[in-house]
Amino acid sequence: MDLKVLLATFWTVFLAELGDKTQIAVFTLGAAGKSRISVFVGASAALVLSTLIAVALAEAVNSRINPRWTQGLAGALLIVMGGIYLVGAIRPAAG
């Protein structure tokens, strides 16, 4: 196991998840629910499963496509999605 990759992945995911809609949803479920441990286990299992799917897909794609292309595509998608969110945030304020 590569400790440098492990720590980089941990901090990247940890910082990306802070304050996102998933964390807010889990906060809401935890605050409203009677079983916080169930919320924790359910949210943890969902994150583990979605991560497993992403890593499995990345392995399949990596064997067929140059990783630089997938990094570029991921970056482009993030820019497009950011633009869509920005336009959505600005549009109601202008109207």
C-alpha positions in Angstrom: 0.0 0.0 0.0 1.3 3.4 -1.0 0.9 5.7 2.1 1.4 8.9 0.0 -1.5 7.9 -2.3 -3.6 6.9 0.7 -3.1 10.2 2.5 -3.6 12.2 -0.7 -6.8 10.4 -1.4 -8.0 10.7 2.2 -7.5 14.5 2.3 -8.9 15.1 -1.2 -12.1 13.2 -0.4 -12.4 14.6 3.1 -12.0 18.2 2.0 -14.3 17.7 -1.0 -17.1 16.2 1.2 -17.0 19.0 3.7 -20.2 21.1 3.4 -21.5 19.3 0.3 -25.1 18.3 -0.2 -24.5 14.8 1.0 -23.0 15.9 4.3 -25.9 18.3 4.8 -28.4 15.5 4.1 -26.6 13.2 6.6 -26.6 16.1 9.1 -30.3 16.5 8.6 -31.0 12.8 9.0 -28.8 12.6 12.1 -30.5 15.6 13.7 -34.0 14.4 13.0 -33.5 10.7 13.5 -33.6 8.6 16.6 -30.7 6.3 15.6 -27.6 8.3 14.7 -25.6 5.1 14.5 -27.9 3.9 11.7 -27.4 7.2 9.9 -23.6 6.9 10.3 -23.5 3.2 9.1 -25.8 3.9 6.2 -23.9 7.0 5.0 -20.6 5.2 5.5 -21.7 2.2 3.5 -23.0 4.4 0.7 -19.7 6.3 0.5 -17.8 3.0 0.5 -20.0 1.5 -2.3 -19.8 4.6 -4.5 -16.1 4.7 -4.0 -15.8 1.0 -4.9 -17.8 1.6 -8.1 -15.6 4.6 -9.0 -12.3 2.7 -8.4 -13.6 -0.3 -10.4 -14.7 1.9 -13.3 -11.4 3.8 -13.2 -9.5 0.5 -13.4 -11.5 -0.6 -16.4 -11.1 2.8 -18.2 -7.4 3.1 -17.3 -6.6 -0.1 -19.2 -8.2 1.3 -22.3 -7.7 5.1 -22.2 -4.7 7.2 -21.4 -5.1 8.6 -17.8 -4.2 12.1 -19.1 -7.4 12.0 -21.2 -9.5 10.9 -18.3 -8.0 13.7 -16.1 -8.7 16.2 -18.8 -12.3 15.0 -19.2 -12.8 15.1 -15.5 -11.5 18.6 -15.3 -13.7 19.7 -18.2 -16.8 18.2 -16.6 -16.0 20.0 -13.3 -15.7 23.3 -15.2 -19.0 22.7 -17.1 -20.8 21.7 -13.9 -19.4 24.7 -12.1 -20.6 27.0 -14.9 -24.1 25.5 -14.8 -24.3 26.0 -11.0 -22.9 29.5 -11.3 -25.5 30.4 -14.0 -28.2 28.9 -11.9 -27.1 30.9 -8.8 -26.9 34.2 -10.7 -30.0 33.8 -12.9 -32.6 34.0 -10.0 -30.9 37.1 -8.6 -31.1 38.9 -11.9 -34.8 38.2 -12.4 
